[in-house]
Amino acid sequence: MVVGISGASGIIYGIRTLEHLRRVGIETHLVMSRAAEMTLLYETDLKPKDVRALADHHHAMPNVGASISSGSFRTMGMIVVPCSVRTMSEIASGITASLMSRAADVVLKERRRLVLAVRETPLHSGHLRTMAQLSDMGAIIAPIVPAFYSRPKTLDDIIDHTVGRLLDLFDLDIGVVKRWKSERGTEANGAVETISVEQAIAMAGDPGVVFVDVREGFERENGTIKGSIHSSHGYLEFHADLASPMQMPELASGKKLVLFCGSGDQSAIVAKTLKDMGIDNVAHLAGGFGAWQKGGGPTEGQ
């Protein structure tokens, strides 16, 4: 993954991102601006060489011939954290005057994931228009906003949760996010059959099993279970209803239906809905597609 650190305040978020990616074994390519190095000295006791040491590879900002400046060099995407308004605006313009903006432009043109953890407030209408333009270009604008439902006890808790949520956008669960558990999800988990990822992988290719992806279309950009069918959770009830003109034959085949979402909660809720409709041959995958990927299950559509 390409990690850009620009000169906005909050450089600890970039440092923590590198630390967590190293911990989970993700290869990193770091680009750090001169302004980021200045901010580092203001906000921490670290030196630029200490941050560079956290990355597997470091590229100088003027080096527009670096590997990450080419679309043929494959990466899982890029995160700029923190992302200054200047860096954001340069990326939006398409004028790639530095390796930071060039690498981001490459990620966009190759249709890979670009996450910009913008750190600025308040915002004027020009900033907002730039964000909207980048979103239309395919970037994800993810301002650094702390969450408190996790009941953080320390500043580190807040930083870790924020970084964990940013890396969620790359389908990376680094184990530091306290997930929201809805009462509906808890109730549904107790009412329907839950299948472990090991059991599910053993079912792959079984002609008597249909895997059903209940995620929204945009959530499937990084792939799905090989051979699965798609029926987003908002439509599954109609797709399963025999009297509906939208009915999908696969859902009335009598085969075992294994529903899955991103992490498991939504598929449990939808599986309970189907069970309440009288469809008993339904189960859901614990941990969802994220667990399937970690378990090495076959995928397609990446």
C-alpha positions in Angstrom: 0.0 0.0 0.0 1.1 3.5 -0.7 1.1 5.8 2.3 1.3 9.6 1.8 1.9 11.9 4.8 1.3 15.6 4.0 1.8 18.7 6.1 -1.6 18.9 7.9 -1.7 18.7 11.7 -2.3 15.2 13.0 0.8 13.5 11.7 0.4 10.8 14.4 -2.3 9.3 12.3 0.1 8.7 9.5 2.7 7.3 11.8 0.2 4.9 13.5 -1.0 3.8 10.0 2.5 2.8 9.1 2.9 1.0 12.5 -0.3 -1.0 12.1 0.4 -1.9 8.5 3.8 -3.2 9.4 2.3 -5.2 12.3 -0.1 -7.0 10.0 2.4 -7.6 7.3 1.3 -5.2 4.6 4.2 -3.8 2.4 4.2 0.0 2.5 5.6 2.6 0.2 5.9 6.0 2.0 5.9 9.4 0.5 6.3 12.3 3.0 6.2 15.9 2.1 8.7 18.5 3.4 5.8 20.2 5.2 5.0 16.8 6.9 8.6 16.7 8.1 8.2 20.1 9.7 4.9 19.1 11.3 6.6 16.0 12.7 9.1 18.2 14.6 6.3 20.3 16.0 4.0 17.5 17.1 6.4 14.7 18.1 9.8 13.9 19.3 10.6 11.8 16.3 12.8 12.6 13.3 11.9 12.0 9.7 14.3 9.0 9.5 12.3 7.4 12.3 9.1 7.6 10.3 10.9 6.4 7.1 12.1 3.4 9.1 8.5 2.3 9.7 7.9 1.8 5.9 9.2 -1.0 3.7 10.1 1.5 1.0 10.5 5.3 1.1 10.4 7.6 -2.0 11.5 11.2 -2.1 8.8 13.7 -3.1 10.7 14.9 -6.3 11.3 11.4 -7.5 8.5 11.2 -10.1 10.2 8.2 -11.6 9.7 6.1 -8.6 7.9 2.7 -8.9 4.6 4.0 -7.5 4.4 6.7 -10.2 3.6 4.0 -12.8 0.3 2.2 -13.2 2.1 -1.0 -14.1 3.4 -1.2 -10.5 0.5 -2.9 -8.7 -0.6 -1.8 -5.3 -3.8 -2.2 -3.2 -4.3 1.6 -3.3 -3.1 4.7 -1.5 -4.0 6.5 1.7 -3.0 10.1 2.4 -3.1 10.6 6.1 -3.2 13.3 7.2 -4.2 15.0 4.0 -3.7 18.7 3.7 -6.0 20.9 1.6 -3.1 21.8 -0.6 -2.4 18.1 -1.3 -6.1 17.4 -1.8 -6.4 20.3 -4.3 -3.3 19.3 -6.3 -4.7 15.7 -6.7 -8.1 17.1 -7.8 -6.4 19.3 -10.4 -4.6 16.4 -12.1 -1.4 18.5 -12.2 0.9 16.0 -10.7 3.8 18.3 -9.6 5.1 15.9 -7.0 5.3 12.1 -6.4 2.5 12.4 -3.8 0.0 13.7 -6.3 1.4 11.5 -9.1 1.0 8.4 -7.1 -2.6 9.4 -6.1 -3.4 10.2 -9.8 -2.1 6.7 -10.8 -4.3 5.1 -8.2 -7.3 6.9 -9.5 -6.7 6.2 -13.2 -6.1 2.5 -12.4 -9.4 2.4 -10.5 -7.7 1.5 -7.2 -8.7 2.7 -3.8 -7.6 6.2 -2.9 -8.5 7.4 0.7 -7.8 11.0 1.6 -7.9 11.6 5.4 -8.5 15.3 5.2 -7.5 17.3 8.2 -8.8 20.8 8.0 -11.7 22.8 9.5 -13.6 25.0 8.9 -14.1 24.4 5.2 -15.2 27.0 2.6 -17.2 26.2 -0.5 -14.1 25.8 -2.6 -12.8 23.1 -0.3 -16.2 21.4 -0.4 -16.4 21.6 -4.2 -12.9 20.0 -4.5 -14.0 17.2 -2.2 -17.1 16.6 -4.3 -14.9 16.6 -7.5 -12.5 14.0 -6.0 -15.4 11.8 -4.9 -16.8 11.9 -8.5 -13.3 10.9 -9.7 -13.4 7.8 -7.4 -11.6 9.0 -4.3 -12.9 8.4 -0.8 -12.9 11.5 1.3 -12.5 10.4 4.9 -12.0 13.3 7.3 -10.3 12.5 10.5 -13.2 12.5 13.0 -12.9 10.6 16.3 -15.7 8.3 17.4 -16.8 8.0 21.0 -19.3 5.1 21.0 -16.2 2.9 21.7 -15.8 4.6 25.0 -12.1 5.5 24.5 -10.0 5.7 27.7 -6.8 7.2 26.2 -5.7 9.3 23.3 -4.1 6.2 21.8 -7.6 4.5 21.8 -9.0 7.4 19.7 -6.1 7.3 17.3 -6.1 3.5 16.9 -9.9 3.5 16.3 -9.6 6.2 13.7 -6.8 4.5 11.8 -8.6 1.2 12.0 -11.7 2.7 10.4 -9.5 4.2 7.7 -8.0 0.9 6.9 -11.4 -0.7 6.9 -11.9 1.1 3.6 -9.2 -1.2 2.2 -11.0 -4.3 3.7 -8.2 -4.5 6.2 -9.3 -5.4 9.8 -6.2 -4.7 11.9 -8.0 -5.7 15.1 -8.2 -2.3 16.9 -11.8 -1.2 16.0 -14.5 -1.8 18.6 -17.3 -2.7 16.2 -20.8 -1.5 16.7 -23.1 -4.3 17.6 -26.8 -3.6 17.0 -29.5 -5.2 19.1 -31.1 -6.5 15.9 -27.9 -8.1 14.9 -27.5 -9.8 18.3 -31.1 -11.0 18.2 -30.7 -12.3 14.7 -27.5 -14.1 15.4 -29.3 -16.1 18.0 -32.2 -16.9 15.8 -30.5 -18.3 12.6 -27.9 -20.8 11.8 -24.4 -19.4 11.9 -21.7 -21.0 9.8 -18.0 -20.6 10.5 -15.7 -19.6 7.7 -14.1 -23.1 7.9 -17.4 -24.7 7.4 -18.3 -22.3 4.6 -15.0 -22.9 2.7 -15.7 -26.6 2.9 -19.1 -26.0 1.2 -17.5 -24.1 -1.7 -18.4 -25.9 -5.0 -21.2 -27.9 -3.3 -24.0 -28.0 -5.8 -26.5 -28.1 -3.0 -25.3 -24.7 -1.5 -25.9 -21.2 -2.8 -23.8 -18.3 -1.4 -25.7 -15.1 -1.5 -23.9 -11.7 -1.3 -26.2 -9.3 0.4 -23.9 -6.3 0.3 -24.5 -3.2 -1.8 -22.9 -3.0 -5.2 -20.1 -0.6 -4.3 -19.1 -2.9 -1.4 -18.3 -5.7 -4.0 -15.6 -3.7 -5.8 -12.9 -5.7 -4.0 -14.4 -9.1 -4.9 -16.9 -11.6 -3.7 -17.1 -15.3 -2.9 -16.5 -17.3 -6.1 -19.8 -18.6 -7.6 -22.0 -16.5 -5.3 -25.1 -14.6 -6.5 -25.9 -11.0 -5.6 -29.0 -9.8 -3.9 -28.5 -6.7 -1.8 -30.1 -6.7 1.6 -32.6 -4.1 0.6 -34.0 -6.3 -2.2 -33.5 -9.8 -0.9 -37.0 -10.0 0.6 -38.5 -9.3 -2.9 -36.0 -11.6 -4.7 -37.1 -14.5 -2.3 -40.8 -13.9 -2.5 -42.4 -16.5 -4.9 -45.2 -14.0 -5.7 -42.9 -11.2 -6.6 -42.1 -10.3 -10.2 -38.5 -9.8 -9.0 -38.2 -13.3 -7.6 -34.8 -15.0 -8.2 -35.1 -18.8 -9.1 -31.9 -19.5 -7.2 -33.5 -18.5 -3.9 -36.4 -20.9 -4.4 -34.3 -23.9 -5.6 -34.5 -25.7 -2.3 -30.8 -25.5 -1.9 -29.1 -24.3 1.3 -28.7 -20.5 1.2 -25.6 -19.1 2.9 -25.9 -15.3 3.2 -22.9 -13.1 3.7 -22.1 -9.4 4.1 -19.0 -7.5 5.0 -18.6 -8.5 8.6 -21.6 -10.8 9.5 -24.2 -8.6 11.3 -26.3 -7.5 8.3 -26.4 -11.0 6.8 -27.7 -12.4 10.2 -30.5 -9.8 10.1 -31.5 -10.6 6.5 -31.3 -14.3 7.2 -33.8 -13.9 10.0 -36.1 -12.0 7.7 -36.1 -14.9 5.3 -36.7 -17.4 8.1 -39.6 -15.3 9.2 -40.9 -15.6 5.6 -40.9 -19.4 6.0 -37.6 -20.1 4.3 -35.9 -22.5 6.6 -32.9 -23.6 4.5 -31.0 -20.4 5.3 -27.8 -19.6 7.3 -25.3 -16.8 7.4 -21.5 -16.6 7.4 -19.9 -15.5 10.6 -17.4 -12.7 10.0 -18.7 -12.2 6.4 -16.6 -11.7 3.3 -13.7 -10.3 5.4 -13.4 -13.6 7.3 -13.7 -15.5 4.0 -10.8 -13.6 2.6 -8.7 -14.1 5.7 -9.5 -17.8 5.6 -8.2 -18.1 2.1 -11.6 -18.9 0.5 -11.9 -18.7 -3.3 -12.9 -15.2 -4.6 -13.7 -13.6 -7.9 -14.4 -10.1 -9.3 -11.4 -8.2 -7.8 
